[in-house]
Amino acid sequence: MLSQKKPTIKSAPPHSWPGVETFQLASGHLDRELRISIARPSSAAGGGKPIAVYLLDPSFNFSAAVAAAEFLGNFARMVGAKWPDIAIAGVGYQTDDPREVMTRRAHDLTPTGQGAPAGVQLPPLSFGGATSFLAALHDEVMPVVEDRLGARPSARVLAGHSLAGLFGLYTLFHHPRYFDGYLLVSPSVWWDDRIAFQYEKTSREANQSLAARLFLAVGEKEQSPGGGWRNEGFSDDAIARLRQVQNFRELVAALEGRARDGLRMKSAIVPDEYHLTVFPAAFTNGLRWMVDELARTD
C-alpha cells in the first residue's frame, strides 16, 4: 500500500468578494435609524456610473442578491459581454433578530392598517407605515447612497419580496418615477382585500404614466398544500385563502394593458418554488432582464 503524504496548507489571498460598506442613517421621517449596507462589485469593470438596486429586507436576502449580481457580472465579463456595474444597497434595521425585523417590516412595508383575508390570522402587530417609509427611502436614503456610489439617478431599481413586493406596488402606483425599475417577487397582493388592485385602477383611470420596467415573479407552489415552512408555515387553508398564484395571474393580466402608459413588464411563475424559496431564482432572472431593459435607454 502506497504511503500518503499529508496535504500541505499554505496561506492564500482571500477570495474576491464585493466589499460591503455598512452605516446607520438617522431618519427624520421615521424618527429612528436605518441600517444601510452597500455591496459594490468586486471587479468594477462595467464603466460609468453603477446601477443602484435598493433592496428591502436585507436581513433575509442581501447575500442572495449580492451573489446573483456578482455571478451575472463575472460571467458576462468573462465572455466579453457588456455588463454594467451593479451595487446592491440593502435598506434594513439595526437588528438581525428575525422577530424584531418582522415586527418593523410589518409596519414599514404595508400601506394600510389591516390586511389579512377572512380566516387568516396575522400576529398582533402595527401596520400601515408605508407612506413614511417611502418618504425616508426617497428623501433620505437614496441621496446618501447615490452620493457614496456616484450612482446614476436614471437607473434606480427597487427590489422586494413578499410584503416588500407589496410596498413596491404601492410605490409604483403612487410615485412611479421614484424608480426606473421594480423587481418584485411574490408580492402580498392579498393585503387589505387586494388593495393593490384598487391602486392600479385609480392609476389607470387617472391616465397616470407608468414609464418604468416591472419584473414580477411568484413561486409555482405558493398556493399548493403541504408547503409547510416553505410557505411561511401557513396552514393549507390559509394558503388557499391568500391565493398567491391566482392573485399574481390577475395582477399581471390587469397590468398588461398599461403598456400604453409606458410600462414595460415581464412576469414569471418560477417552477417548483414556494414563497420562502423563490427569491434567489426570481431575483437572478429579474436582474438579468432589468439590466437588458435599462440598457435600452443608455
GUKENU-884291 format. One record per residue (C-alpha): residue in one letter; x, y, z. Coordinates in steps of 0.001 Angstrom, whole numbers, padded with zeros to 6 digits, always signed. Example, Ala and Ser with C-alpha at 12.3 -4.5 7.8 and 13.67 -1.06 7.14 Angstrom:
# residues 2
a+012300-004500+007800s+013670-001060+007140
//
This chain:
# residues 298
m+000000+000000+000000l+001373+003370-001030s+002059+005809+001749q+000117+009050+001567k+001637+012379+002323k-000344+014841+004329p-001523+017809+002264t+000444+020996+002671i-001590+024011+003735k-000365+027488+002911s-001965+030854+003375a-003507+032401+000267p-005119+035702-000655p-008796+035923+000303h-011444+035116-002267s-012504+038206-004156w-015958+039276-002987p-017858+042554-003174g-016824+044959-000469v-019690+045897+001835e-019990+049292+003491t-022468+049453+006371f-023662+052545+008213q-026546+053815+010325l-028740+056558+008897a-030910+058617+011241s-034268+059153+009558g-036298+062250+010344h-039338+060748+008619l-039221+057668+010847d-037656+059164+013978r-035294+056176+014205e-032250+054762+012470l-031986+052543+009431r-029006+050322+008699i-027767+050652+005140s-025459+048026+003616i-023915+048746+000213a-022201+045970-001749r-020020+047197-004578p-018982+044811-007368s-015667+043099-006679s-014430+043971-010151a-015813+047315-011273a-015289+046860-014988g-018605+047989-016441g-017511+051586-016810g-019555+054644-016000k-021805+055056-013005p-023227+051923-011346i-026852+050876-011218a-028136+051028-007640v-030534+048278-006601y-032374+049299-003432l-033081+046011-001709l-035638+045755+001083d-035420+043052+003784p-031614+042706+003569s-031569+040644+006779f-033135+037854+004733n-031986+038281+001150f-028895+040504+000942s-026431+037657+000430a-028589+036067-002286a-028944+039362-004157v-025239+040184-003952a-024296+036684-005113a-026670+036915-008083a-025299+040291-009180e-021722+039044-008832f-022457+035788-010678l-024057+037513-013657g-021388+040198-013810n-018479+037771-013642f-019727+035564-016460a-020788+038469-018667r-017325+039969-018345m-015659+036572-018854v-017149+036243-022332g-016641+039888-023188a-020281+040946-022932k-021278+044444-021946w-022497+044463-018349p-022878+047436-016031d-021515+047709-012532i-024311+046929-010077a-024366+047937-006434i-026821+046357-004002a-027999+048807-001336g-029766+046934+001449v-032182+049102+003433g-032759+047449+006794y-032759+047800+010541q-030336+047957+013449t-031099+044347+014325d-030983+040985+012573d-033225+039325+015149p-035967+037747+012986r-038791+038696+015342e-037685+042310+015563v-037205+042522+011818m-040647+041022+011153t-042241+043498+013568r-040612+046536+011955r-041130+045448+008357a-044804+044654+009051h-045285+048333+009872d-042970+049909+007298l-043954+047889+004230t-047757+047885+004496p-049847+050752+003100t-052885+050308+005373g-053578+049271+008943q-055320+045988+008218g-054590+043230+005819a-055397+039563+006207p-058286+037911+004370a-061086+036400+006468g-059913+033193+008104v-056201+034109+008075q-054713+035131+011419l-051774+037542+011467p-049700+038363+014574p-050936+041387+016574l-048537+043891+015017s-048688+047525+013944f-049256+048055+010222g-049712+050912+007769g-046392+052783+007742a-045556+052604+004027t-046049+056326+003354s-043457+057367+005945f-041041+054591+004967l-041213+055582+001302a-040523+059200+002234a-037465+058101+004211l-036277+055928+001331h-036696+058645-001287d-035712+061765+000648e-033010+060423+002949v-031623+057042+001896m-031356+057436-001870p-029431+060743-001926v-026875+059378+000548v-026428+056090-001330e-026094+057775-004711d-023601+060282-003362r-021450+057497-001913l-021658+055360-005049g-021686+058018-007706a-024660+056008-008964r-026798+057235-011815p-030188+058536-010723s-031600+057448-014088a-031146+053751-013289r-032657+053139-009864v-034172+049739-009154l-036375+048809-006187a-036322+045132-005223g-038561+043450-002687h-040139+040143-001716s-043494+039400-000067l-044608+042477+001927a-041713+044342+000337g-043194+043376-003030l-046499+044897-001897f-044572+048038-000917g-043088+048083-004415l-046563+048004-005968y-047689+050796-003643t-044707+052864-004811l-045269+052073-008486f-048895+053222-008417h-048336+056321-006290h-044853+057549-007251p-043812+055574-010343r-040956+057934-011221y-039145+057326-007946f-037571+054254-009570d-036770+053238-013129g-037182+049542-012390y-039236+047447-009975l-038123+043869-009277l-040906+042413-007150v-041047+038796-006004s-044178+037173-004532p-045890+040475-003676s-048554+040154-000968v-051366+041155-003305w-053909+039726-000860w-053287+042593+001582d-056380+044565+002684d-058882+042983+000314r-056384+043203-002573i-055976+046957-002258a-053164+046884-004843f-055838+046328-007491q-057607+049479-006324y-054346+051405-006557e-053870+050143-010122k-057445+051037-011081t-057107+054569-009692s-053810+054988-011526r-055318+053732-014785e-058415+055916-014580a-056221+058960-013969n-054195+058102-017103q-051080+058059-014933s-047817+057438-016740l-046106+054210-015685a-042901+054711-017625a-040961+052073-015718r-039774+048489-016034l-041559+045942-013887f-040456+042373-013255l-042971+040284-011322a-042410+036722-010126v-044133+034165-007932g-043330+030587-006950e-045357+027903-008687k-046130+026169-005389e-047046+029196-003285q-050677+028082-003390s-050037+024358-003087p-050951+022367+000048g-048231+020739+002093g-045648+023500+001724g-045045+023809+005464w-042190+026151+006356r-041553+026748+002647n-044829+028652+002528e-044081+030509+005752g-045759+027901+007946f-049270+028934+006922s-051877+026185+007071d-053170+024770+003822d-056483+026547+004459a-054714+029899+004888i-052643+029301+001754a-055841+028717-000203r-057337+031962+001139l-054227+034028+000335r-054468+032928-003320q-050885+033916-004070v-050677+032439-007572q-054219+033349-008595n-053775+036925-007408f-050481+037090-009277r-052075+035970-012535e-054872+038517-012152l-052418+041318-011387v-050332+040503-014457a-053487+040472-016598a-054536+043869-015214l-051115+045359-015922e-050769+044050-019465g-052946+046924-020663r-050626+049504-019113a-048088+049230-021925r-049891+052209-023455d-048860+054161-020331g-045202+053308-020810l-044958+050212-018616r-042575+047507-019799m-043252+044295-017914k-042087+040733-017655s-043668+038124-015392a-042561+034667-014326i-044071+031776-012397v-040953+030027-011154p-041332+026222-011320d-041207+024130-008145e-040628+027101-005815y-042503+028172-002677h-042941+031553-001011l-039758+031313+001073t-037624+029570-001557v-038376+031536-004724f-036282+034667-004173p-032801+033593-005411a-034009+032238-008760a-036523+035032-009282f-034055+037788-008416t-031428+036392-010795n-033981+036161-013595g-035319+039621-012888l-031936+041315-012603r-030801+039887-015926w-033952+041181-017633m-033768+044533-015851v-030197+045189-016982d-031161+044493-020595e-034136+046834-020270l-032139+049663-018726a-029530+049285-021463r-032173+050325-023998t-032043+053883-022666d-028276+054172-022327
//
